[in-house]
Amino acid sequence: MPSGRLTLADMPASGVVHVLWDRVGGTQPVPPAWVIAASGAVALLIVLSPRTWRLARTSITIAHEGGHALASVLTGRRLDGIRLHSDTSGVTYSRGRRTGPGAVLTSVSGYLTPSLLGVAAAWLLAAHHVTAMLWLLLVLLAAMFLAIRNAYGVLAVLLTVGAVLAVSWFATAAIQAVFGYAAAWFLLLGGVRAVTELQGHRRRVRRRGQVSTSDADQLGRLTGVPGGAWVAVFALVCVAALVLGTRLLIPGPLHLPHLGD
């Protein structure tokens, strides 16, 4: 005897679209503030620990190179591809004028993108749009995948897509929310750490008597503004994003649970 339960496979195409739209556009329950704070603490530990940071940093590199790629397309440059490397570095290839606003915006976007994406994720989560936040990540990762030009990059993006897709499709609403908040925290905190690493890299290069090719120093050569000033701009924006994101993620007072409850 049929159970009467209608699955997506049994629905017409229009019904599937309607269900998916309701899922993405609707609101979902979010965890209490102490759980949100705990997910932030876990993200902070991941970012501060050298071992876990090295494993997780590729996610920040994906956002970084995606920012370069998006800026190059929006400014009329030709995107040739993105390569991600096992040492967590990456490079985005685009063609166009070597100077001018397009080149500047393409160079400046990389270190800002993880933090700005974290703020966008925090804003969606604050509005209880957990599913929309996760699917936004999937859409951005899918677009990134189309631009990848090396095997390690394909593997890194596919693993990230698989993790987000598995959580957004199979996990309970509570697990989706915790995962979404942890991802937002990681983007916000990881964006700040990436900027501190940039300055450390520049110092090591100078000590060796070499010429730095970092985004900040490329901007210095493009604009005449010293590379150190661009690092300060990156740091200011990323710290401001962290403050704003924290305010969005934990809007009210933090109430810890009572152990006896």
NORCORJO-V981803 format. One record per backbone hydrogen bond with DSSP energy under -1.0 kcal/mol. CO is the residue of the C=O (numbers start at 0). NH is the residue of the N-H. Records with the same first field share a line. If there is no record, write none. Layout:
BEGIN
CO=NH + NH
END
This chain:
BEGIN
11=15
12=16
13=17
14=18
15=19
16=20
17=21
18=22
19=23
20=24
21=25
31=35
32=36
33=37
34=38
35=39
36=40
37=41
38=42
39=43
40=44
41=45
42=46
43=47
44=48
48=52
49=53
50=54
51=55
52=56
55=58
56=60
57=61
58=62
59=63
60=64
61=65
62=66
63=67
64=68
65=69
66=70
67=71
68=72
69=73
70=74
71=76
72=75
77=94
80=92
81=148
82=90
84=87
88=84
90=82
92=79 + 80
94=77
99=103
100=104
101=105
102=106
103=107
104=108
108=112
111=115
112=116
113=117
114=118
115=119
116=120
117=121
118=122
119=123
120=124
121=125
122=126
123=128
124=127
127=27 + 129
128=132
129=133
130=134
131=135
132=136
133=137
134=138
135=139
136=140
137=141
138=142
139=143
140=144
141=145
143=146
144=147
146=81
149=153
150=154
151=155
152=156
153=157
154=158
155=159
156=160
157=161
158=162
159=163
160=164
161=165
162=166
163=167
164=168
165=169
166=170
171=175
172=176
173=177
174=178
175=179
176=180
177=181
178=182
179=183
180=184
181=185
182=186
183=187
184=188
185=189
186=190
187=191
188=192
189=193
190=194
191=195
192=196
193=197
194=198
195=199
196=200
197=201
198=202
199=203
200=204
201=205
202=206
203=207
204=209
205=208
213=217
214=218
215=219
216=220
217=221
218=222
219=223
225=229
226=230
227=231
228=232
229=233
230=234
231=235
232=236
233=237
234=238
235=239
236=240
237=241
238=242
239=243
240=244
241=245
242=246
243=247
244=248
245=249
257=260
END
